[in-house]
Amino acid sequence: MDALALVSWIFDGVLGLGLLYLAWRALASPALFKAIVLFISFGLLLALVWARLNAPDVALAEAAIGAGLTGALLLAAWARLEAVDDGKQRESETVEHNDRDG
């Protein structure tokens, strides 16, 4: 029984360190898409932590809302932001091209 308790403690420690690492990487990431993916990974790992704490209702809510819905909304916002940036870039290239020709 002692070995099983030790493995459980080690697993919980790895989960805690993994949460801290993912949170730090998501906040420090310069790439927006990478930060969103890390945020979703953080939410899924946090759902696993809640399940380990015998809180299945909170774990399901975290997985569904925290990782799933929020992650999908962030990815949709990122896609729209990319589309707006591409439109502005094309517009500025057109203006530069017209200035050279005119």
SULLINTA-V778870 format. One line per field, one symbol per residue. phi: phi as a letter, one per 40 degrees, with the letter a starting at -180 (. if undefined). Layout:
phi=???
This chain:
phi=.ccccccccccccccccccccccccccccccccccccccccccccccccccccfbccccccccccccccccccccccccccccccccccccccccccccccc
